Amino acid sequence: MKVKSSIERGAEYLCTKLGDVVTAIEQVAVVKGLAMWEVERKISAGIRKRLIVSERQLVSLQPSAAGA
């Protein structure tokens, strides 16, 4: 089941849980009404790690147009 989410595949976000920039891969589940996303984090040159986080933990790096 997919939920409508403001997260976009392939976009970069700040993951508040990790304190690091991650790339959204795809929505993989819904837990308690929240979309869970598989994200990829670059650890060092050529090494990447994938993990699952809640959409609530992803903050857009782009300034919002609504605030302008």
N, C-alpha and C positions, 0 to 999 in steps of 0.2 A: 504494500500500500504506500503510495506517495502522498505527501502533503505539499501544498503550495508553499514555497520557501523563497526568500529573497537571495539565497545563495546561488551563485552561478558556477556551472562546471568550468574548470580551467582557470578561474579567477584566483588571485592571491588574497589571503586574509590573515589578520593577526589572530593567532589562537591564544586566548587569554589563559587557558590551562597550562600551555607550554611556555608562553611568553616569546613565541617565535613565529615567523612568517611561514605559512603553509599554503599549498595549492589544493583547491577542492577537486576531488576526482569524481565522485558520484554519491547520490543519496542511497543508503543501503538499508535503512530500517526506519521505523517510527516507534518511539518509546514514550509512553505517557503523553502522546500528542505532539512530541517534538521530533523533528527530522534529525536523523543521525547521518552524518556524512563521513565518507572515507576521505582522508586528506593525506597529502604527501609532504613530508618535511625533509629538507636537504640538510644532512648532518655535516658532511665535508665533501671534498672534491669527488664527485661521482657516487657518493653513498647517500641513499635516500631511504627513509623509513615511512611506512604507511600505518595509519592508525585511524580509529573511529572516534569522532567527537560529536557532541550535540551542536546543532546550529546556533544555540545560545552562546557558545564559546567562540564563535567566529565573528570578528569585527572587520568590516570592510576597510581597506587601505585607501580607497578613493574618497575624496571629500563629497559629502552628499549634496545633490543639487537642490534639495528642499531647504537647506539652510542658507542658500545664497539669495 
